[in-house]
Amino acid sequence: MRFLLTVLVFLSISTFAQKTKVNNAPKLVIGIVVDQMRPDYLSRFYNKFSEGGFKRIMHDGNVCENTFINYLPSYTGPGHTCIYTGSVPALHGIASNDWIDKLSGKPIYCTADSTVKAVGGTDRAGKMSPRNLWATTITDELRLASNFQSKVIAISLKDRASILPGGHSANAAYWMDDSSGVFMSSTFYINTLPDWVNSFNQKGLAKSYMNKDWNVINDVKTYTESTQDNNVYEGKFTGETNTSFPHETSSLKTIDIKRTPYGNSILFDFANETISKEEMGQGSTTDFLCMSLSSPDYVGHQFGPNSIEIEDTYIRLDLELAAFLNNLDDKIGAGNYTIFLTADHGVAHNPQFLLDHKIAAGFFFGSSLKTELNGMLQNVYHSNTLVRSVGENFIFLNDLSLDSVKAKRQDVINTILKQLTSHEEIQFAVDMQNIQQSVLPTQIKEMAINGYVSRRSGDILLLLNPAWLDAYAKTGTTHGTWNPYDTHIPLIWYGCGIQKGVTRRMTHMTDIAATLATLLHVQMPNACIGEPIIEVVK
């Protein structure tokens, strides 16, 4: 009798566990990455949001208020990769958006692949794949765990923002062709575009949106969270004489939709079509849609975080999100899907804007430093090409030039480091091969080590004073540093399997994939160093 009772109890527990696992598994996971979103936008624009968009997922989901990037540099390629691998560049290999391969000496774009061909777009835009990525993604692990029955599709306007999240085994990844404004892919995934993608492209939605022109969606007087409309901190569209609304987008190229909030609109249109035509969330296993909203990054770079353009972009994005959630309720069913919303990085204020408000800041131009260093090295080594490039926080040396003058790498690095001591705007210049000997704050040293890929990263890491910008212009802004304005990101969880609440302890971008693995009951990605955010999962 005791044995029989033990067996019955065991069977009951086993059955309950199986039912719990099945009941907690969402039919569809949607990862939404908002390119260049600062977390303070959620509070700053809160009173401008509708009840059905950001407010809905914040109130009914779990908001991780202190999520940070734990590596350098904070750019789009590494950011999307970290979110989905739960790892850092030192382990997943995506050192930056672009790098110079130290063995071949060739410049490399993070998703470039000469072995594949374009599908549905121009040849140059289609030679893309995830082959430069060394690690698996959470989407790869979902595919493996389901014996490839789970469907994974990744979409974005940027190629790298769809390819890297989709991982190696995605059913498809789609991005926008920079020359025509249509969605395309590569032969890494498919040989021809599905009929529904061709039909979507033939609608000419990009041109239709641009023909609307861009004016503020509300009365311009209500945009009180932003600076005045016409100012010296913002960039202009081609043909404009000032930065004020309205912007005549109908006179721009179709592909310039990326630089307007209409880029978000067309991606949500494409996401809805993807879910419907691919029947995502309708099978017996969990499907996964990766979508990255690239337009906020383009708008932010051109106009900066204090612009009316950014405020209007997020007010419009909130409405797009609300409509998308309603569509998911209809197609998948409320409570049957899970969303996480985050960003690949933040963004800095325009330095001149800060200076005009008596806050320390400044502009730094890598091209000028390259000229200075090569001129100095010419006097010592009789070569003015020893520094190949200065950018994305690094100084890259030219190995061919080093060999030609028989210069020792370490000697050249030491000479450069000595020269850089005269630059007050450079807070730290770090010899990455000897970083452990550098006098750096522990947290920043760890971020630098996490971001260093010996074959793909530069030789000397440059860390500028806070609010100093490695800029390409004096208008607009950029990102890429260790500072909180670039590395503090939003993170909101919503839907099936999510515990409602607020998580205020520090979490990291690497924790996202680990939390998804817990939610989906699959293995963590194979280079994951993150930890599950246990407060998030029921």
KEBA-946547 format. One line per field, with one value per residue (C-alpha): chain; x, y, z; residue number from 1. Coordinates in Angstrom, 3 decimals, always signed. Last residue first. Layout:
# residues N
c	(A, ...)
px	(X, ...)
py	(Y, ...)
pz	(Z, ...)
k	(NUM, ...)
This chain:
# residues 538
c	(A, A, A, A, A, A, A, A, A, A, A, A, A, A, A, A, A, A, A, A, A, A, A, A, A, A, A, A, A, A, A, A, A, A, A, A, A, A, A, A, A, A, A, A, A, A, A, A, A, A, A, A, A, A, A, A, A, A, A, A, A, A, A, A, A, A, A, A, A, A, A, A, A, A, A, A, A, A, A, A, A, A, A, A, A, A, A, A, A, A, A, A, A, A, A, A, A, A, A, A, A, A, A, A, A, A, A, A, A, A, A, A, A, A, A, A, A, A, A, A, A, A, A, A, A, A, A, A, A, A, A, A, A, A, A, A, A, A, A, A, A, A, A, A, A, A, A, A, A, A, A, A, A, A, A, A, A, A, A, A, A, A, A, A, A, A, A, A, A, A, A, A, A, A, A, A, A, A, A, A, A, A, A, A, A, A, A, A, A, A, A, A, A, A, A, A, A, A, A, A, A, A, A, A, A, A, A, A, A, A, A, A, A, A, A, A, A, A, A, A, A, A, A, A, A, A, A, A, A, A, A, A, A, A, A, A, A, A, A, A, A, A, A, A, A, A, A, A, A, A, A, A, A, A, A, A, A, A, A, A, A, A, A, A, A, A, A, A, A, A, A, A, A, A, A, A, A, A, A, A, A, A, A, A, A, A, A, A, A, A, A, A, A, A, A, A, A, A, A, A, A, A, A, A, A, A, A, A, A, A, A, A, A, A, A, A, A, A, A, A, A, A, A, A, A, A, A, A, A, A, A, A, A, A, A, A, A, A, A, A, A, A, A, A, A, A, A, A, A, A, A, A, A, A, A, A, A, A, A, A, A, A, A, A, A, A, A, A, A, A, A, A, A, A, A, A, A, A, A, A, A, A, A, A, A, A, A, A, A, A, A, A, A, A, A, A, A, A, A, A, A, A, A, A, A, A, A, A, A, A, A, A, A, A, A, A, A, A, A, A, A, A, A, A, A, A, A, A, A, A, A, A, A, A, A, A, A, A, A, A, A, A, A, A, A, A, A, A, A, A, A, A, A, A, A, A, A, A, A, A, A, A, A, A, A, A, A, A, A, A, A, A, A, A, A, A, A, A, A, A, A, A, A, A, A, A, A, A, A, A, A, A, A, A, A, A, A, A, A, A, A, A, A, A, A, A, A, A, A, A, A, A, A, A, A, A, A, A, A, A, A, A, A, A, A, A, A, A, A, A, A, A, A, A, A, A, A, A)
px	(+6.324, +9.389, +10.462, +11.742, +14.102, +16.140, +18.043, +21.831, +24.067, +27.308, +25.873, +28.448, +26.420, +23.024, +21.016, +19.235, +15.470, +12.584, +11.027, +10.858, +14.212, +15.891, +14.263, +15.773, +19.235, +18.796, +17.941, +20.612, +23.453, +21.883, +22.530, +20.568, +20.945, +18.233, +15.001, +12.733, +9.164, +6.079, +3.949, +5.453, +5.778, +4.802, +2.618, +2.636, +5.078, +8.744, +10.254, +13.951, +15.216, +18.951, +21.747, +24.909, +25.128, +23.948, +25.484, +29.027, +30.978, +31.050, +29.526, +26.966, +26.126, +24.839, +23.157, +25.103, +28.838, +29.676, +31.457, +31.824, +33.753, +31.734, +32.932, +30.110, +32.346, +36.070, +37.184, +38.146, +40.419, +41.325, +44.657, +45.277, +41.901, +39.477, +39.021, +41.743, +42.021, +38.292, +37.927, +34.441, +34.478, +37.971, +36.821, +33.734, +35.861, +38.293, +35.353, +34.032, +37.482, +38.382, +41.435, +45.154, +46.359, +48.492, +45.625, +45.111, +48.431, +47.347, +44.674, +47.125, +44.694, +44.382, +42.372, +40.733, +41.348, +40.045, +43.260, +45.276, +48.980, +49.156, +48.289, +51.860, +53.195, +50.580, +51.573, +55.237, +54.321, +52.164, +54.974, +57.432, +54.935, +54.408, +58.108, +58.979, +60.619, +59.793, +57.824, +56.523, +54.887, +53.430, +51.844, +50.520, +48.715, +47.731, +44.113, +43.314, +40.018, +36.880, +34.775, +37.363, +41.002, +42.391, +45.495, +48.101, +51.524, +50.880, +53.182, +56.426, +59.923, +59.877, +60.387, +59.568, +56.858, +55.419, +54.555, +52.844, +51.002, +49.786, +48.533, +46.762, +45.052, +44.047, +42.366, +40.462, +39.306, +37.435, +36.589, +33.856, +33.304, +31.431, +31.313, +27.840, +27.274, +23.905, +25.449, +28.150, +25.509, +23.829, +27.276, +28.043, +24.892, +23.474, +24.624, +22.721, +21.482, +22.361, +20.828, +17.440, +14.740, +11.224, +10.323, +7.066, +5.340, +2.317, -0.695, -2.105, -4.220, -4.864, -2.569, -4.315, -6.743, -4.626, -1.581, -3.429, -4.282, -0.630, +0.425, -2.075, -0.685, +2.906, +2.170, +0.567, +3.619, +5.901, +4.050, +4.673, +8.232, +8.953, +7.306, +9.648, +12.631, +11.683, +10.988, +14.684, +16.299, +17.709, +19.603, +18.432, +20.422, +21.751, +18.471, +16.368, +18.598, +18.562, +14.808, +14.373, +15.963, +13.095, +14.357, +12.025, +12.758, +9.720, +9.886, +7.624, +6.733, +5.692, +2.334, +1.650, -0.365, +2.055, +3.379, +1.081, +3.771, +1.273, -0.263, +2.795, +4.875, +2.116, +1.842, +5.626, +5.737, +3.184, +5.103, +8.242, +6.419, +5.317, +8.709, +10.334, +7.518, +9.124, +11.672, +15.314, +14.699, +12.080, +15.120, +15.054, +12.321, +14.610, +13.509, +11.006, +8.013, +9.791, +8.987, +9.752, +7.176, +8.700, +11.838, +15.474, +16.359, +17.207, +16.156, +17.225, +18.643, +17.354, +18.938, +21.038, +20.222, +22.183, +21.939, +18.236, +14.797, +12.149, +12.839, +14.167, +12.110, +9.947, +7.362, +6.107, +2.584, +3.146, +3.763, +0.099, +0.105, +1.268, +4.159, +4.683, +6.388, +5.481, +2.626, +4.507, +7.087, +4.469, +3.293, +6.876, +7.645, +4.330, +5.070, +2.448, +4.797, +7.009, +4.144, +3.267, +6.882, +6.960, +3.700, +5.019, +7.969, +11.327, +13.538, +16.615, +16.213, +18.310, +22.002, +20.701, +20.088, +17.129, +15.043, +12.507, +11.992, +13.259, +15.095, +18.796, +19.325, +17.485, +15.470, +16.009, +14.575, +15.810, +14.343, +13.885, +16.518, +19.283, +22.440, +21.090, +17.917, +19.173, +22.352, +20.623, +17.785, +19.688, +22.709, +20.620, +19.066, +15.374, +14.508, +13.028, +13.915, +11.930, +12.144, +9.694, +9.735, +9.831, +13.626, +13.914, +12.078, +15.128, +17.412, +15.121, +14.752, +18.526, +19.079, +16.602, +18.431, +21.496, +24.450, +28.013, +30.737, +28.988, +30.952, +28.782, +25.553, +24.771, +25.011, +25.875, +22.399, +22.917, +25.727, +23.719, +20.639, +17.375, +14.966, +17.442, +21.060, +23.852, +26.039, +29.789, +30.852, +29.510, +29.273, +27.428, +29.905, +31.471, +35.134, +38.077, +40.958, +44.348, +44.197, +45.354, +44.359, +40.825, +39.839, +36.489, +32.972, +29.719, +31.722, +33.506, +30.990, +32.997, +30.533, +33.050, +35.080, +32.063, +29.886, +27.260, +23.560, +23.403, +20.227, +20.721, +24.502, +24.202, +21.777, +24.148, +27.359, +25.999, +24.249, +27.053, +28.059, +31.802, +32.529, +31.044, +28.526, +25.425, +23.071, +19.586, +18.433, +14.674, +13.667, +9.958, +7.727, +4.421, +0.880, +1.672, +4.755, +3.271, +0.094, +1.805, +4.105, +1.146, -2.555, -3.043, -1.676, +1.653, +2.156, +2.182, +5.013, +7.293, +10.010, +9.284, +9.669, +12.254, +14.425, +15.229, +17.223, +16.366, +19.129, +17.608, +14.336, +14.690, +11.376, +11.628, +8.320, +7.717, +4.824, +2.735, +3.915, +4.949, +3.490, +0.635, +2.959, +5.404, +2.647, +0.982, +4.245, +4.929, +1.402, +1.724, +5.057, +3.721, +0.677, +2.764, +5.102, +2.181, +0.595, +3.871, +4.397, +0.808, +1.328, +4.563, +2.845, +0.000)
py	(+33.090, +34.549, +38.166, +38.116, +35.287, +37.415, +34.467, +34.875, +35.879, +34.261, +32.692, +31.205, +28.094, +29.791, +28.682, +25.350, +25.356, +25.572, +28.541, +30.878, +29.719, +30.113, +33.527, +34.581, +33.462, +35.335, +38.561, +38.259, +39.326, +42.790, +43.150, +43.447, +45.861, +45.627, +47.540, +44.833, +46.149, +43.940, +41.452, +37.967, +36.915, +33.436, +34.705, +38.456, +41.303, +41.892, +45.386, +46.259, +49.792, +50.402, +52.011, +51.618, +54.795, +57.422, +55.246, +55.780, +52.878, +54.523, +53.752, +56.475, +59.236, +62.794, +65.358, +68.360, +68.905, +66.175, +62.778, +62.627, +60.736, +62.616, +63.948, +63.701, +61.936, +62.237, +59.948, +56.294, +55.274, +51.600, +50.907, +47.911, +47.666, +44.755, +41.909, +39.311, +39.933, +40.330, +42.812, +43.663, +41.679, +42.982, +46.586, +46.037, +44.443, +47.363, +49.776, +48.073, +47.815, +51.475, +51.580, +51.731, +49.443, +46.389, +43.992, +45.761, +44.591, +43.420, +46.128, +49.002, +51.445, +55.185, +56.657, +60.048, +61.346, +64.928, +66.168, +65.092, +65.560, +62.048, +60.757, +61.190, +58.822, +56.221, +56.524, +55.861, +52.903, +51.447, +51.881, +50.111, +47.315, +46.738, +46.519, +48.452, +46.640, +49.511, +47.274, +45.037, +47.898, +49.192, +45.817, +45.582, +48.933, +49.856, +50.299, +52.967, +52.156, +53.766, +53.131, +55.022, +55.790, +54.090, +52.606, +54.110, +53.107, +54.973, +57.986, +56.016, +57.213, +55.475, +58.405, +61.511, +59.687, +58.492, +62.091, +62.744, +59.416, +60.383, +63.828, +62.571, +59.786, +62.265, +64.495, +61.530, +60.507, +63.741, +64.540, +66.992, +68.301, +68.217, +69.863, +71.184, +74.961, +74.709, +75.864, +73.264, +70.529, +71.481, +71.754, +68.203, +66.715, +64.423, +60.820, +57.718, +54.355, +50.868, +47.719, +48.494, +46.514, +45.186, +41.635, +40.179, +36.916, +35.421, +33.319, +35.609, +37.592, +35.464, +34.783, +36.621, +38.935, +39.698, +39.989, +42.575, +44.561, +44.447, +45.767, +48.642, +49.659, +49.382, +51.632, +54.182, +54.146, +54.474, +57.658, +59.259, +57.930, +59.519, +62.791, +63.076, +62.225, +64.848, +67.420, +67.113, +66.461, +63.029, +64.202, +65.289, +63.306, +60.453, +60.180, +60.007, +57.263, +55.333, +55.783, +54.380, +50.987, +49.127, +45.583, +42.614, +39.045, +36.776, +33.444, +30.397, +28.100, +24.571, +22.980, +25.408, +28.620, +31.088, +32.151, +31.405, +32.509, +34.723, +36.219, +36.659, +37.975, +40.356, +41.829, +42.194, +43.850, +46.454, +46.955, +47.473, +49.939, +52.045, +52.042, +53.378, +55.932, +57.464, +59.060, +58.433, +54.896, +56.292, +57.823, +54.744, +56.399, +59.309, +62.716, +65.173, +63.453, +63.763, +67.473, +67.950, +70.072, +70.904, +72.902, +71.950, +74.825, +75.463, +72.014, +70.590, +67.342, +66.768, +68.875, +68.002, +69.194, +71.101, +74.568, +75.033, +75.156, +73.255, +74.578, +71.975, +68.975, +67.734, +70.464, +69.063, +70.365, +73.572, +71.464, +70.432, +66.653, +64.297, +66.595, +66.873, +64.434, +64.303, +62.005, +61.078, +59.296, +56.816, +56.018, +55.641, +53.092, +51.336, +50.482, +47.721, +45.589, +44.932, +43.273, +41.120, +40.013, +39.198, +37.215, +35.271, +34.026, +35.465, +33.057, +31.024, +31.127, +31.475, +31.831, +32.693, +36.241, +38.388, +41.314, +43.915, +46.880, +50.467, +50.616, +51.371, +50.476, +47.161, +46.643, +43.564, +40.071, +37.008, +33.577, +30.126, +31.104, +28.545, +30.606, +33.393, +35.374, +38.093, +38.589, +38.680, +41.077, +43.998, +43.351, +43.936, +47.182, +47.829, +44.926, +41.428, +38.053, +34.838, +31.758, +28.857, +26.122, +22.667, +22.621, +19.602, +21.750, +22.122, +22.894, +25.627, +27.156, +27.024, +28.817, +31.511, +31.865, +32.574, +30.317, +31.600, +32.412, +35.103, +35.997, +33.529, +35.410, +36.201, +39.048, +39.461, +40.808, +44.567, +44.371, +42.212, +44.408, +43.022, +40.075, +37.402, +38.534, +36.010, +34.179, +33.432, +37.072, +37.236, +40.563, +40.465, +42.376, +44.442, +43.587, +45.791, +43.659, +43.300, +39.550, +38.370, +41.459, +41.627, +45.275, +45.995, +47.129, +47.043, +46.080, +43.100, +40.488, +37.468, +35.739, +35.242, +38.460, +40.261, +39.492, +36.798, +36.347, +35.207, +37.094, +40.371, +40.258, +39.933, +42.837, +45.006, +43.855, +44.875, +48.081, +49.710, +49.990, +49.286, +47.957, +45.428, +45.116, +46.738, +47.789, +47.058, +49.160, +49.612, +46.052, +46.558, +43.500, +43.404, +44.654, +48.302, +48.621, +46.597, +48.654, +51.998, +51.449, +50.894, +50.680, +53.543, +56.134, +57.860, +61.615, +61.514, +58.970, +60.979, +61.577, +58.407, +55.935, +58.166, +57.701, +54.170, +55.498, +53.924, +53.754, +50.929, +49.714, +45.945, +44.081, +40.330, +38.632, +35.183, +33.131, +30.237, +30.917, +27.996, +28.285, +25.834, +23.230, +23.427, +23.430, +20.452, +18.503, +19.433, +18.458, +15.095, +14.417, +15.425, +13.200, +10.296, +10.567, +10.736, +7.664, +5.713, +6.588, +5.578, +2.205, +1.603, +2.408, +0.000)
pz	(-12.802, -14.540, -13.999, -10.422, -11.354, -13.731, -15.174, -15.101, -17.969, -19.133, -22.295, -24.684, -25.630, -25.608, -22.537, -22.892, -23.208, -20.727, -22.572, -19.558, -18.211, -21.599, -21.950, -18.627, -19.749, -23.036, -21.197, -18.505, -20.828, -21.048, -17.351, -14.133, -11.236, -8.609, -9.232, -10.650, -10.930, -10.991, -12.911, -13.165, -16.802, -18.011, -20.863, -21.299, -20.726, -19.963, -20.076, -20.320, -20.916, -21.395, -19.373, -21.484, -23.565, -21.056, -18.348, -19.676, -21.200, -24.655, -28.062, -28.746, -31.254, -31.549, -33.775, -34.984, -34.521, -37.033, -37.169, -33.414, -30.777, -28.161, -24.833, -22.297, -19.753, -20.564, -23.363, -23.114, -25.979, -26.356, -28.032, -30.297, -32.018, -31.845, -34.333, -33.731, -29.988, -29.368, -26.494, -25.252, -22.021, -21.256, -21.697, -19.547, -16.813, -16.893, -16.626, -13.485, -11.890, -12.364, -14.640, -13.913, -16.674, -15.907, -16.614, -19.929, -21.339, -24.792, -24.723, -24.326, -22.749, -23.246, -20.363, -19.780, -23.288, -23.321, -21.708, -24.731, -23.898, -22.441, -25.925, -27.152, -24.487, -25.399, -29.063, -28.319, -26.114, -28.883, -31.407, -29.122, -28.479, -32.195, -32.983, -36.125, -39.021, -41.388, -43.776, -40.983, -39.092, -42.356, -43.092, -39.539, -39.668, -36.109, -35.051, -32.445, -30.762, -29.362, -32.498, -34.534, -35.196, -38.272, -39.870, -37.593, -38.953, -42.202, -41.870, -41.932, -41.094, -37.699, -35.303, -37.352, -39.298, -35.975, -35.039, -38.361, -38.092, -34.631, -35.648, -38.779, -36.805, -34.096, -36.674, -38.121, -34.641, -34.008, -30.397, -29.422, -25.893, -22.609, -19.168, -18.360, -18.480, -20.315, -23.605, -23.034, -22.740, -26.025, -27.625, -26.504, -28.116, -25.466, -25.474, -26.615, -25.370, -26.533, -28.084, -26.601, -24.765, -25.134, -24.146, -25.335, -24.482, -26.232, -25.242, -22.548, -24.987, -28.061, -30.997, -33.864, -32.042, -28.972, -31.230, -33.328, -30.203, -29.154, -32.562, -32.366, -28.968, -30.220, -33.188, -30.864, -28.590, -31.610, -32.612, -29.221, -29.419, -32.805, -31.741, -28.758, -30.952, -33.552, -30.821, -30.071, -26.707, -27.615, -30.705, -34.178, -36.738, -34.617, -32.735, -35.903, -37.319, -34.035, -33.545, -37.090, -36.393, -34.749, -34.294, -34.591, -33.586, -33.965, -32.106, -32.367, -29.460, -30.400, -31.291, -34.125, -34.491, -32.910, -36.294, -39.197, -41.681, -43.503, -40.352, -38.159, -41.064, -42.183, -38.693, -38.543, -41.971, -40.949, -37.695, -39.800, -42.063, -39.113, -37.404, -40.575, -40.695, -37.611, -39.973, -40.838, -42.080, -44.475, -46.155, -48.401, -50.454, -51.306, -50.070, -51.571, -49.963, -46.612, -46.473, -42.788, -40.970, -38.596, -37.868, -38.518, -40.835, -44.497, -45.705, -49.048, -47.673, -44.146, -41.444, -38.418, -34.916, -32.268, -33.855, -33.161, -34.778, -32.809, -29.326, -26.902, -25.842, -22.952, -23.582, -26.862, -26.193, -28.175, -31.311, -31.301, -31.729, -34.513, -35.380, -39.123, -41.431, -45.115, -46.183, -49.377, -47.233, -46.037, -49.547, -50.772, -48.080, -48.644, -52.270, -52.303, -54.408, -51.392, -49.497, -52.488, -52.839, -49.124, -49.440, -52.416, -50.382, -51.458, -53.343, -52.427, -48.653, -45.505, -46.413, -49.875, -48.687, -47.601, -48.840, -47.740, -50.056, -49.631, -52.942, -52.444, -48.796, -49.177, -46.010, -43.870, -43.669, -41.788, -42.423, -40.913, -38.376, -37.808, -37.427, -35.237, -35.798, -33.444, -35.550, -38.930, -38.062, -36.538, -38.778, -41.919, -40.697, -41.476, -39.227, -39.264, -37.719, -38.197, -35.999, -36.405, -33.791, -35.398, -35.577, -33.238, -30.686, -28.430, -31.376, -32.744, -29.294, -28.841, -32.131, -31.062, -27.747, -29.855, -30.564, -30.468, -33.023, -35.092, -38.227, -40.179, -39.366, -43.042, -45.576, -49.241, -49.926, -49.792, -52.358, -54.750, -54.737, -53.417, -53.531, -52.521, -52.513, -52.769, -50.283, -50.174, -49.794, -46.239, -44.395, -41.060, -38.862, -41.635, -42.072, -43.090, -44.367, -42.700, -43.314, -39.891, -37.911, -39.278, -39.198, -37.541, -38.286, -36.310, -33.235, -31.712, -32.814, -31.620, -29.280, -26.446, -26.219, -27.693, -24.641, -24.024, -23.400, -27.009, -28.018, -26.178, -26.645, -30.413, -30.698, -28.697, -30.403, -33.815, -32.712, -30.721, -27.068, -27.253, -24.670, -22.244, -19.386, -20.902, -18.119, -16.809, -13.868, -14.170, -14.998, -15.671, -15.306, -17.142, -16.616, -15.834, -18.064, -20.932, -20.954, -20.371, -23.359, -25.674, -24.757, -22.300, -24.721, -24.125, -23.751, -19.935, -20.032, -22.315, -19.737, -17.789, -20.652, -22.385, -19.272, -20.447, -23.433, -26.769, -29.413, -31.527, -30.052, -29.727, -29.685, -29.050, -29.744, -28.279, -29.667, -28.407, -24.883, -22.684, -19.186, -19.795, -21.263, -18.365, -15.762, -17.429, -17.384, -13.771, -12.710, -14.462, -12.772, -9.360, -9.785, -11.038, -8.055, -5.612, -7.215, -7.104, -3.434, -2.605, -4.329, -2.403, +0.921, +0.000)
k	(538, 537, 536, 535, 534, 533, 532, 531, 530, 529, 528, 527, 526, 525, 524, 523, 522, 521, 520, 519, 518, 517, 516, 515, 514, 513, 512, 511, 510, 509, 508, 507, 506, 505, 504, 503, 502, 501, 500, 499, 498, 497, 496, 495, 494, 493, 492, 491, 490, 489, 488, 487, 486, 485, 484, 483, 482, 481, 480, 479, 478, 477, 476, 475, 474, 473, 472, 471, 470, 469, 468, 467, 466, 465, 464, 463, 462, 461, 460, 459, 458, 457, 456, 455, 454, 453, 452, 451, 450, 449, 448, 447, 446, 445, 444, 443, 442, 441, 440, 439, 438, 437, 436, 435, 434, 433, 432, 431, 430, 429, 428, 427, 426, 425, 424, 423, 422, 421, 420, 419, 418, 417, 416, 415, 414, 413, 412, 411, 410, 409, 408, 407, 406, 405, 404, 403, 402, 401, 400, 399, 398, 397, 396, 395, 394, 393, 392, 391, 390, 389, 388, 387, 386, 385, 384, 383, 382, 381, 380, 379, 378, 377, 376, 375, 374, 373, 372, 371, 370, 369, 368, 367, 366, 365, 364, 363, 362, 361, 360, 359, 358, 357, 356, 355, 354, 353, 352, 351, 350, 349, 348, 347, 346, 345, 344, 343, 342, 341, 340, 339, 338, 337, 336, 335, 334, 333, 332, 331, 330, 329, 328, 327, 326, 325, 324, 323, 322, 321, 320, 319, 318, 317, 316, 315, 314, 313, 312, 311, 310, 309, 308, 307, 306, 305, 304, 303, 302, 301, 300, 299, 298, 297, 296, 295, 294, 293, 292, 291, 290, 289, 288, 287, 286, 285, 284, 283, 282, 281, 280, 279, 278, 277, 276, 275, 274, 273, 272, 271, 270, 269, 268, 267, 266, 265, 264, 263, 262, 261, 260, 259, 258, 257, 256, 255, 254, 253, 252, 251, 250, 249, 248, 247, 246, 245, 244, 243, 242, 241, 240, 239, 238, 237, 236, 235, 234, 233, 232, 231, 230, 229, 228, 227, 226, 225, 224, 223, 222, 221, 220, 219, 218, 217, 216, 215, 214, 213, 212, 211, 210, 209, 208, 207, 206, 205, 204, 203, 202, 201, 200, 199, 198, 197, 196, 195, 194, 193, 192, 191, 190, 189, 188, 187, 186, 185, 184, 183, 182, 181, 180, 179, 178, 177, 176, 175, 174, 173, 172, 171, 170, 169, 168, 167, 166, 165, 164, 163, 162, 161, 160, 159, 158, 157, 156, 155, 154, 153, 152, 151, 150, 149, 148, 147, 146, 145, 144, 143, 142, 141, 140, 139, 138, 137, 136, 135, 134, 133, 132, 131, 130, 129, 128, 127, 126, 125, 124, 123, 122, 121, 120, 119, 118, 117, 116, 115, 114, 113, 112, 111, 110, 109, 108, 107, 106, 105, 104, 103, 102, 101, 100, 99, 98, 97, 96, 95, 94, 93, 92, 91, 90, 89, 88, 87, 86, 85, 84, 83, 82, 81, 80, 79, 78, 77, 76, 75, 74, 73, 72, 71, 70, 69, 68, 67, 66, 65, 64, 63, 62, 61, 60, 59, 58, 57, 56, 55, 54, 53, 52, 51, 50, 49, 48, 47, 46, 45, 44, 43, 42, 41, 40, 39, 38, 37, 36, 35, 34, 33, 32, 31, 30, 29, 28, 27, 26, 25, 24, 23, 22, 21, 20, 19, 18, 17, 16, 15, 14, 13, 12, 11, 10, 9, 8, 7, 6, 5, 4, 3, 2, 1)
